[in-house]
Amino acid sequence: MVPFDRLAPAETRAPHEWLADVRPRERAPASRPFVFVNFVASVDGRASLEGRAQGLGSPADTLMLTELRTIADALLIGSGTLRAEGYARLVANPDRVARRTAAGLPPTPTAVLLSRTLDLPWDAGLFKAPDQPVILYTGADGDVPAVPAPLEVVRVDTTTPAAALADLRARGVRALGCEGGPILLRALIAAGLVDELFLTVTPLVTGERGAPRVVEGEDLPVPVPVTLVWTLIHEGELYLRYSFNHEA
């Protein structure tokens, strides 16, 4: 017999209490930050609705997302995701800011961008926030426009995630969150750089042809096994936490 367990409410906690045992800064490897990724998907596997992930999320999903940002030193954002979602200051809620400062962290995580061409939405809210640090890794030689946000441009020979993560670790970044997009997630997984995935499955079938899946781009070299750590449920939404099993 193969036994199956039915999910049933066992205990109720606030999102930040469920995330307390993630401890990303304590678990960072010596060569790069601990990387945790957050995505939302429909039941039919789509990662956006009408071009935006925000179209799939609920207030509860947004709460989980912002709590994940709260435990990060920095947040890696793909260019396409920045263009679609806009962003602003990453952590602004006073309670979350207070928890960060009490833990010895800056009030908001540093935003991290990778760009080969500097073709970025420079009018995005992220660049307009004067108290939101941004690091941009690029191999392009072009000029970068002046923006209100404190922006540091790091010129590199290669804009691979591995190179950026190594530099971030050298800067003291131990916990790196990522919110996509799907092509960036594929690159991170293929390079063995993801430690945990937080996936919200929203109770919606979009049937939207052409909408991206959580992972997009070229085929992965091999399928990557993951381990389910926990499953949470809120009003029909599933919150899944997976661990990637890296060799020591």
SULDA-V674454 format. One record per residue. N is the residue number from 1. PSI is psi in radians with two decimals (999 if undefined). Layout:
n->[N & N]
psi->[PSI & PSI]
This chain:
n->[1 & 2 & 3 & 4 & 5 & 6 & 7 & 8 & 9 & 10 & 11 & 12 & 13 & 14 & 15 & 16 & 17 & 18 & 19 & 20 & 21 & 22 & 23 & 24 & 25 & 26 & 27 & 28 & 29 & 30 & 31 & 32 & 33 & 34 & 35 & 36 & 37 & 38 & 39 & 40 & 41 & 42 & 43 & 44 & 45 & 46 & 47 & 48 & 49 & 50 & 51 & 52 & 53 & 54 & 55 & 56 & 57 & 58 & 59 & 60 & 61 & 62 & 63 & 64 & 65 & 66 & 67 & 68 & 69 & 70 & 71 & 72 & 73 & 74 & 75 & 76 & 77 & 78 & 79 & 80 & 81 & 82 & 83 & 84 & 85 & 86 & 87 & 88 & 89 & 90 & 91 & 92 & 93 & 94 & 95 & 96 & 97 & 98 & 99 & 100 & 101 & 102 & 103 & 104 & 105 & 106 & 107 & 108 & 109 & 110 & 111 & 112 & 113 & 114 & 115 & 116 & 117 & 118 & 119 & 120 & 121 & 122 & 123 & 124 & 125 & 126 & 127 & 128 & 129 & 130 & 131 & 132 & 133 & 134 & 135 & 136 & 137 & 138 & 139 & 140 & 141 & 142 & 143 & 144 & 145 & 146 & 147 & 148 & 149 & 150 & 151 & 152 & 153 & 154 & 155 & 156 & 157 & 158 & 159 & 160 & 161 & 162 & 163 & 164 & 165 & 166 & 167 & 168 & 169 & 170 & 171 & 172 & 173 & 174 & 175 & 176 & 177 & 178 & 179 & 180 & 181 & 182 & 183 & 184 & 185 & 186 & 187 & 188 & 189 & 190 & 191 & 192 & 193 & 194 & 195 & 196 & 197 & 198 & 199 & 200 & 201 & 202 & 203 & 204 & 205 & 206 & 207 & 208 & 209 & 210 & 211 & 212 & 213 & 214 & 215 & 216 & 217 & 218 & 219 & 220 & 221 & 222 & 223 & 224 & 225 & 226 & 227 & 228 & 229 & 230 & 231 & 232 & 233 & 234 & 235 & 236 & 237 & 238 & 239 & 240 & 241 & 242 & 243 & 244 & 245 & 246 & 247 & 248]
psi->[2.40 & 1.95 & 2.49 & 2.45 & 2.44 & 2.29 & 2.37 & 2.58 & 2.25 & -0.89 & 2.67 & 2.25 & 2.74 & 2.69 & -0.76 & -0.44 & -0.66 & -0.58 & -0.09 & -0.50 & 0.09 & -0.76 & 0.96 & -0.61 & -0.60 & -0.41 & 0.15 & 2.30 & 2.93 & -0.47 & -0.21 & 2.92 & 2.81 & 2.24 & 2.13 & 2.39 & 2.48 & 2.23 & 2.76 & 2.50 & 2.64 & 2.98 & -0.56 & 0.32 & 0.24 & 2.46 & 0.13 & 2.83 & 2.10 & 0.69 & -0.02 & 2.39 & -0.51 & -0.45 & -0.32 & -0.46 & 2.74 & 3.04 & -0.62 & -0.71 & -0.70 & -0.66 & -0.80 & -0.74 & -0.82 & -0.52 & -0.62 & -0.69 & -0.60 & -0.48 & 0.11 & 2.50 & -0.63 & 2.81 & 2.11 & 2.22 & 2.22 & 2.68 & -0.73 & -0.67 & -0.71 & -0.71 & -0.67 & -0.68 & -0.38 & -1.02 & 2.94 & -2.65 & 2.36 & -0.66 & 2.07 & -0.38 & 2.23 & -0.67 & -0.73 & -0.66 & -0.74 & -0.70 & -0.66 & -0.86 & -0.59 & -0.49 & 0.08 & 0.32 & 2.74 & 2.81 & -0.57 & 2.58 & 2.72 & 2.31 & 2.37 & 2.23 & 2.54 & 2.26 & 2.17 & -0.42 & -0.18 & 0.30 & 1.42 & 2.71 & 1.47 & -0.21 & 0.11 & 2.65 & -0.51 & -0.68 & -0.17 & -0.15 & 1.94 & -0.20 & 0.41 & 1.77 & 2.48 & 2.34 & 2.23 & 2.09 & 2.20 & 2.61 & 0.02 & 2.65 & -0.05 & 2.94 & 2.60 & 2.24 & 2.68 & 2.33 & 2.73 & -0.57 & 2.52 & 1.78 & 2.20 & 2.18 & 2.13 & 1.95 & 2.18 & 2.77 & -0.52 & 2.44 & 0.54 & 2.60 & -0.64 & -0.74 & -0.73 & -0.72 & -0.64 & -0.72 & -0.71 & -0.72 & -0.68 & -0.42 & -0.04 & 0.10 & 2.06 & -0.48 & 1.97 & 2.03 & 2.82 & 2.37 & 0.37 & -3.04 & -2.92 & -0.62 & -0.69 & -0.71 & -0.71 & -0.76 & -0.70 & -0.75 & -0.77 & -0.55 & 0.02 & 0.63 & 0.07 & 2.28 & -0.71 & 2.57 & 2.21 & 2.00 & 2.11 & 2.20 & 1.95 & 2.48 & 1.24 & 2.34 & 1.98 & -0.64 & 0.39 & 1.86 & 2.32 & -0.21 & 2.44 & 2.71 & 3.09 & -0.66 & 2.22 & 2.90 & -2.70 & 2.78 & 2.51 & 2.57 & -0.72 & 2.70 & 2.54 & 2.00 & 2.55 & 2.81 & 2.28 & 2.15 & -0.87 & 2.85 & 2.19 & 2.73 & 2.43 & 1.97 & 0.83 & -0.21 & 2.40 & 2.37 & 1.89 & 2.34 & 2.11 & 2.54 & 2.36 & 2.32 & 1.52 & 2.52 & 2.50 & 999]
